[in-house]
Amino acid sequence: MPVTLALRPPMPPERHLNVIQELLDDLHDRYAGVNEGRVADYIPELAKACPDDFGIVIATASGRLYQKGITDKPFTIQSVSKPFIYALGLKTLSADLMASKIDVEPSGDAFNAISLDEQTGKPRNPMINAGAIAASAQLCLADPDGAERTMLDYFTDLAGHPLGIDEAVYLSEKHTGHRNRAIGHLLRNFGIIDSDPEPALDLYFRQCAIAVTCRDLAVMGATLACQGRNPFTGAQPLTPEICVRVLALMGTCGMYDFAGQWLYDVGIPAKSGVAGGVMAVIPGRLGIATYSPPLDVYGNSVRGVAVCRDLSREVGLSLFNQYAQPDATIRRSYRGSQRTSRRWRSRREQERLAPLRDLIRIIHVQGVLDFAGIEQLAAEFMKLPADVRVVILDLAHVTECPVESSYLLDRQLCALEDREVEILLSRAGQLPLATDRDWDISRRVSAYEHLDSALEAAENMLLERQGEAGPEEDAAAGEQATRSFLDQLAPAHRRLLLDLMTLRSFCPGDVVIQQGSQGDELFLVRTGSYNIAIDLTSSDGLSQTTRLATFGPGTCFGEISFIAGTTRSADIVALEAGECWVLHRRAFDTLRQSDPEVVIDLLQALTCDLGQKLAQTSIQLTQMEHY
Amino acid sequence: MPVTLALRPPMPPERHLNVIQELLDDLHDRYAGVNEGRVADYIPELAKACPDDFGIVIATASGRLYQKGITDKPFTIQSVSKPFIYALGLKTLSADLMASKIDVEPSGDAFNAISLDEQTGKPRNPMINAGAIAASAQLCLADPDGAERTMLDYFTDLAGHPLGIDEAVYLSEKHTGHRNRAIGHLLRNFGIIDSDPEPALDLYFRQCAIAVTCRDLAVMGATLACQGRNPFTGAQPLTPEICVRVLALMGTCGMYDFAGQWLYDVGIPAKSGVAGGVMAVIPGRLGIATYSPPLDVYGNSVRGVAVCRDLSREVGLSLFNQYAQPDATIRRSYRGSQRTSRRWRSRREQERLAPLRDLIRIIHVQGVLDFAGIEQLAAEFMKLPADVRVVILDLAHVTECPVESSYLLDRQLCALEDREVEILLSRAGQLPLATDRDWDISRRVSAYEHLDSALEAAENMLLERQGEAGPEEDAAAGEQATRSFLDQLAPAHRRLLLDLMTLRSFCPGDVVIQQGSQGDELFLVRTGSYNIAIDLTSSDGLSQTTRLATFGPGTCFGEISFIAGTTRSADIVALEAGECWVLHRRAFDTLRQSDPEVVIDLLQALTCDLGQKLAQTSIQLTQMEHY
C-alpha cells in the first residue's frame, strides 16, 4: 500500500524547476561574496579584470548547458590552453616525439618556474610554461606557416564556434614575456628547441591570448569528457587515446603545485589560467568551467578551486568515486518460452514449437559495452543451460561498443558458436561492430532490425531443424493447417462453411484488407503470410511502422470488424504469394438465418481463438512489465 | 534482411567459452617466459621465492573471479598493506589526525627512501615505508593492546576469509629492519611518533608479513573498487569516502617513483609489494592482482607492471577512459496514452479516461542515480508538456542512489510538486531513498510496489479529479455500467439474458473462479473489482504472483472456458465487496435451442470485446518492445 506524505526538505524561497540549476545558483551565492585572492597584474591588460566577475557553467555529455553569473564575457584562456596544445602535438605529430621533448611528471614547483630536467633539459610536464613553449616549438617546426591557423581551427572545433585572439593581451605578453623568453633560450640551449625560439614563443603568446568565455571553457571540457567529441556540435577534434593522456596530465599537473593533494582532495582533472578561468572535466560526464579573476598564491582562481572542491565533496564528482553497477549490462535475460514472435501460428505449429521454445534464449544488453560489460555478458553466457541452441542478443540499448570491446565481443560470440549455438543480433543499428581489423561481427552473424523478426527467424530455424519444412515452404501442409482451425467445429458445420467460402490468391504486397474499408469479409489463411502493421509514435515524436502481427497458415484474420460490422482499423498486406478462404458477410447472414448452429459454432471458435491470443499476449506483456 | 557469415577472427587452437578467461590466459602466456627482474633478497625468506611463479586474478564488482597460474600460493603482502593501513587510520582515527602526521604527495624517491618533509618531518605519503610506520604508530597509540587484532580482523573482512602472519618473514624482517628502525627513530625525533617507536615498528613488520594469495589481493582490490564493500561477502570494511582517498593515493603514489608517468601511461590505481604482489583497482568495476616475484629497479613486479599496462592499453581500463552515456539514465519516457493499467474498465470509464490519459507521464529510470543521472532526470522533467499532472517514476532498474543524489532527487521532486505535478514512485524497492538527514522521499511521495498499481492509481486519480466518483466508490453507476456492456445487444435480447442471469454477492477475498474447475459460468460485473493473477517465474527461478488483469464494473469475465467448455486456467478473486450477474451454462444451452439469435448476439459482443482487448494489449506489447 502506498504510504504518503510527511516531511519535506527545507527549500530556498525562490525555486528553480531544475535542481542542477538550483545547485549552480547555490554555489554561486556561496562564493560570490568571497574576497580572497588577487587579480594577476604582471601585465596591465590582465590587471583590468573585474575581481567581482564570477561565472559557473556545466556542460553535459548530452549537450546541455547550465550557467550562472558572468558566463559570456570574453577573457584570455592563458594556461587553460596548455593541455590542448599538448594534445595538438600528440594529434598532429606523435606521442613518441612529444615524449622525447617533454616529461609528464608533476613539477612540485610554481607555475612559472623553469623546471627543466637537470640532465636532459626536458620540461617536467606540458602544463607549465616551459612545457607549453616546448610543445609550441614542435608545432612551429612541423608547419612554420600554418601552425597558428591550425591551432585556431582546432580551438574552434573544441569550443564549437570561431575563437579569436585578444591582440592587446598578446602584445602586452609578448613585450613583457622576459621570463618565458629566457625559458625559450634555455630550451634552445638543451636542444629541446632546434632553432630560433622566437616563433615558438610567438605561438605560445598567441595561444595564451585566445579569447574565450566561461561557456566556451565548459564546452571544451565537455569535449575532453566525451573522448574528444564535442557533444554540442558532433565535431571530433581529438581521439579518445589522446584525451585519456591529457586528462591524466590535468589530474597530476593541472592545478596545484602539489599534485597529490589535488587528486586526494578533489579528484577532478582540471586546468587553470591566470586570467581567472578554470576548466574541470568529469570523464564521460561533464565539462565544468568557472571564471573569477582573483588568484590564490598558486595562481589558481580562488572561487574556481572552491567550486571544484564543493562539487567533488557534495555531489560526489571525484574520479575515484565510481559506483559499482553489478551486472547492469544485462538488461534482461529469459527463456524463449517467455516470448513469442508476432507470428500467429496454427495450433499444429504451436504444438510443434512448444517443446522447442526453451532452446532459444533472449538476452538484452544495455549501456556501454566496455570491458566490464563484456565480462558481464560472458558470465551470462556461462550460465546458459546446455540445451540452448539459439541466442538472440538484443543490442537496442547499447550506447557504445568501443573497438577493443568489439574485438572481445566477437571472440566471445565465436566461442559460443563453436559450441553450436546460433547467434542472432537484433537492433544492432549503428553500433560500430565493424572494426578496423580484418573482421566484422555484423558481416558474420545474422542481424535483424527488430527483436520480433529475430524471434520469428529463431522459431522458424527450430521448426526447420526439427526435420519438417519451415512454415514458409509448408505449402503441402497448408490444407491440413487450415483445417486445424476449423477442426474446432463439428464436421458437418465445417463442410458447410467451406462450401460457402471462396479461395482467393494474393501476390506479395497485395493489400488484403484496407484500413477504413467496410469489414465485410473473414479470412482463413490456407498458404502464405499476412502482415498487420501499425504506426508507432516514439516519445520524440518520430513515427515508425511496425508489425503488430503476422498470420500464417491455419489462422484467421479480419474477424473483429467482420463481426462488429465496423470499418477496418489497419491494413493487412500479403508478404508472399498465398491463398485464403474468404467468407463474405452475405453468406454469413444467410447462414445465420438458415443454420444458426453453424454460426454459433463459428463464433465460439473465434471467441476461443481470440481468448487464447489475449491470454498469451497479456502474459507476455505482464512478463515484460516485470523485468 | 539478415546478412550472414564471412570472415572470423583468428583464434587460438584451444578455446575457452569465456573470453575474459581467454584474455587472462593470453596475458599469462605472453609474460610467463619473461625472465627480467630480480627476486627481492634483502632477507633470506623472500629470496626463497620461485621466480617462475606467476598468477593473475580478476575479481569483479559482481563477485566473479577469473584466475590463471599460481593464484592460491601464499606470499607476504608487504607494501600492498600500505593503502589499507592508511585507510584503517582514516577509519578508526580521523582524516585530520592522519593529515597532521602524513602528507599525500608523490615522493619522487625510491620506495625505501626516507622522504620526510625537511621542515615538518612528515613522511611524503602513506605508500612509502615512513608513511606506513607513521600510520602504524597512530594505530598503536590509540589502542596499544588491540591494534594487531583489529588489523587482522580488518584484513579478514577485506579478503573475505581469515588471514594470518608468516612468522618466519616477520622475524626475519624484524631482525634485519635497520633502515625502517632508523625511520622510526627519525619520526620520533620530529614528533610524528610521540613515544617509543618499537611497537609501531612491530605492527609495521607484522602487517608486511600478512600472508595472502593472489586471489586474496584481487578480492581486496575489488573491495576498494566497490566503495569499500566486499562484493563476495557483502562485508563493508571501509566507507566510500575513505576508498576515494585511498584510490587517489594509489593513483599518484602507488607504483612508480614517477607518479605522473604511471597515471599517464597506465591510469590504474595500483600498489605493489616486494614479495611480488601487485593489486590494481578499476573503480566501480574490478580488482586485479598479479603475483610474480622478480622485481624491476623500482621494486615493482616486472610481470605485474606489464599486465597492468597491457590491460590499460588493450581493453581500455584507464581511469581516464570513461565512455559518455548521453541520457542513458532515462530508460524510457512516454505519454500515459501509450500505457494503460491492467484494470479493464467499462466503455463509459474508458471514454472518460481517454482524453485524460496524456496528463500522465511514465518515466523509467535506470543505472546509478549519480550526479549525471540526476541531471538527466532533471532535463527530462524540463521537457514535460505543461499539462502533465501525474508523473510515474519507475525505479525498478536503478542500481544505486547515493546519499548526495537522494538529496538532489528529493529537491527535484519537490520542485515538480510545487508545479502541482503529482509524483508516484513505482518499484523503488530497497533503494536507499531514505537519507540520514531529516527527510525521506518514500515517506512523502506515494510509492507502489508495481508499475501497474501506480498506473491504476494515476488513472483513478484523474477520474476523481474530473469531478465524478472514482471507480471503487461508483456503486450507483454500477447498474448503468453493467448495462453498457449489454448495450451492444438488441434491447429484447438484453432483457431476455438479464432474466436468465442471477445476481451473486462476493466478499473481499472470495474466490469467484477457481483454477481447474469446470467453466460453467459467465460473469458480468455489476459492482466491485475482480482480480486474475498469474505466477511469473523470473530468469533466476524465483516465482512471483502478479495480477494479469482486474475487471471493474461493466466488464465481463470467465468467457473463454465458458465458451470452450474447458477448465479454468487461473483463479479470479474478489478484491472488495461486490456483485456480479452470472449466466449458467444450462441457461445458455437452453437459450441456444430456444433463441439462437440471442446467443449469436451475445457471442458477437464477446468477440468484439475480446478483439478490442487483444488489439489494445498487442499495441501496448509492441510499443514496449520498441523502446
Interface residues (C-beta under 8 A of the other chain):
Chain A: P2 V3 T4 L5 A6 L7 R8 P9 M11 R15 H16 L17 N18 V19 I20 E22 L23 I58 T60 A61 S62 G63 R64 D103 V104 E105 P106 G108 N125 A225 C226 Q227 R229 P231 P240 C243 V244 R245 L247 A248 L249 G251 T252 C253 F258 A259 G260 Q261 L263 Y264 G267 P269 I282 P283 G284 R285 L286 E314 V315 G316 L317 S318 L319 F320 N321 Q322 Y323 A324 Q325 P326 D327 A328 R331 R332 S333 Y334 R335 R342 Q366 G367 V368 D370 F371 A372 I374 E375 Q376 A378 A379 F381 M382 H397 T399 E400 P402 E404 S405 Y407 L408 L409 D410 R411 Q412 C414 A415 L416 D418 R419 L424 R437 D438 W439 D440 S442 R443 R444 V445 S446 A447 Y448 H450 L451 D452 A457 I534 L536 S538 S539 Q544 T546 R547 L548 A549 E559 I560 I563 A564 S569 R592 P596 E597 V599 I600 L603 Q604 L606 T607 C608 L610 G611 Q612 K613 L614 A615 T617 S618 I619 Q620 L621 T622 Q623 M624 E625 H626
Chain B: P2 V3 T4 L5 A6 L7 R8 P9 M11 R15 H16 L17 N18 V19 I20 Q21 E22 L23 I58 T60 A61 S62 G63 R64 D103 V104 E105 P106 G108 N125 A225 C226 Q227 R229 P231 P240 C243 V244 R245 L247 A248 L249 G251 T252 C253 F258 A259 G260 Q261 L263 Y264 G267 P269 I282 P283 G284 R285 L286 E314 V315 G316 L317 S318 L319 F320 N321 Q322 Y323 A324 Q325 P326 D327 A328 R331 R332 S333 Y334 R335 R342 Q366 G367 V368 D370 F371 A372 I374 E375 Q376 A378 A379 F381 M382 H397 T399 E400 P402 E404 S405 Y407 L408 L409 D410 R411 Q412 C414 A415 L416 D418 R419 L424 R437 D438 W439 D440 S442 R443 R444 V445 S446 A447 Y448 H450 L451 D452 A457 I534 L536 S538 S539 Q544 T546 R547 L548 A549 E559 I560 I563 A564 S569 R592 P596 E597 V599 I600 L603 Q604 L606 T607 C608 L610 G611 Q612 K613 L614 A615 T617 S618 I619 Q620 L621 T622 Q623 M624 E625 H626 Y627
